[in-house]
Amino acid sequence: MIKIKSKEQLEVSGLETWRNDYSPKKIALLEKSWADPFRHFILPNLPVESVKKYYSNSAGRKTKELYDIMGTLVLQESFDLTDKHRFSCH
């Protein structure tokens, strides 16, 4: 089964629940890094609809959230990481 976050489920900028897990200093570092533009410009524009057609809406195990999966693959390619790097527990 397919799992995609709708645009209506996105959190309001500046009020995201993940902000409670980090100090203001760490949030400032994230906002100055590649992570902020990636979250605002790349993730929302990933072609999830073109991948969606390969998954059932009603049968099978739920997929991981497709924006997360596609974003991970974009980062893997951008940083030239192998699957060994991506799945490393170190």
C-alpha positions as CSV (number, residue, x, y, z in Angstrom):
1,M,0.0,0.0,0.0
2,I,1.2,3.4,-0.8
3,K,2.0,6.1,1.8
4,I,2.4,9.7,0.8
5,K,2.1,12.8,3.0
6,S,-0.3,15.2,1.4
7,K,0.5,18.9,1.2
8,E,-2.2,19.6,3.8
9,Q,-0.2,17.5,6.4
10,L,2.9,19.6,6.2
11,E,3.7,21.5,9.3
12,V,3.8,25.3,9.5
13,S,7.2,26.7,9.0
14,G,8.8,27.5,12.4
15,L,6.4,25.4,14.4
16,E,7.5,21.9,13.3
17,T,7.3,19.3,16.1
18,W,11.0,18.2,15.5
19,R,12.2,21.6,16.7
20,N,11.3,20.5,20.3
21,D,14.1,17.9,20.0
22,Y,16.9,20.3,19.3
23,S,18.5,23.3,21.0
24,P,18.2,26.7,19.3
25,K,22.0,26.5,18.4
26,K,21.5,23.2,16.6
27,I,18.4,24.5,14.8
28,A,20.4,27.6,13.6
29,L,23.2,25.3,12.3
30,L,20.6,23.2,10.4
31,E,19.0,26.3,8.9
32,K,22.4,27.4,7.6
33,S,23.3,24.0,6.1
34,W,22.2,22.2,3.0
35,A,19.3,20.7,5.0
36,D,17.1,23.8,5.0
37,P,17.0,24.4,1.2
38,F,16.7,20.7,0.6
39,R,13.6,20.6,2.9
40,H,12.0,23.7,1.4
41,F,12.9,23.4,-2.3
42,I,13.9,19.8,-3.3
43,L,11.6,17.6,-1.2
44,P,8.3,19.3,-2.2
45,N,9.3,19.0,-5.9
46,L,10.3,15.4,-6.0
47,P,8.4,13.5,-8.7
48,V,6.5,11.2,-6.3
49,E,3.5,11.0,-8.6
50,S,5.6,9.2,-11.2
51,V,6.6,6.5,-8.7
52,K,3.2,6.2,-7.1
53,K,1.7,4.3,-10.1
54,Y,3.9,1.3,-9.2
55,Y,2.2,0.8,-5.8
56,S,-1.2,-0.4,-4.9
57,N,-3.6,1.8,-2.9
58,S,-5.2,-1.2,-1.2
59,A,-3.0,-4.3,-1.3
60,G,0.3,-5.3,0.3
61,R,2.4,-3.9,3.1
62,K,2.5,-0.1,3.6
63,T,5.5,1.6,1.9
64,K,7.8,3.9,3.6
65,E,6.8,7.5,3.1
66,L,7.7,8.1,-0.6
67,Y,9.0,11.7,-0.1
68,D,11.4,10.3,2.5
69,I,12.6,7.4,0.3
70,M,13.1,9.6,-2.8
71,G,14.9,12.3,-0.7
72,T,17.2,9.7,0.7
73,L,18.1,8.5,-2.8
74,V,18.7,12.1,-3.9
75,L,21.1,12.7,-1.0
76,Q,22.8,9.3,-1.6
77,E,23.6,10.4,-5.2
78,S,24.5,14.0,-4.3
79,F,27.0,12.9,-1.7
80,D,28.2,9.9,-3.9
81,L,27.4,7.4,-1.2
82,T,27.2,3.7,-1.8
83,D,24.5,1.4,-0.3
84,K,27.2,0.3,2.2
85,H,27.5,4.0,3.4
86,R,23.7,4.5,3.5
87,F,23.0,1.4,5.6
88,S,26.1,1.6,7.8
89,C,25.4,1.6,11.6
90,H,28.7,3.3,12.5
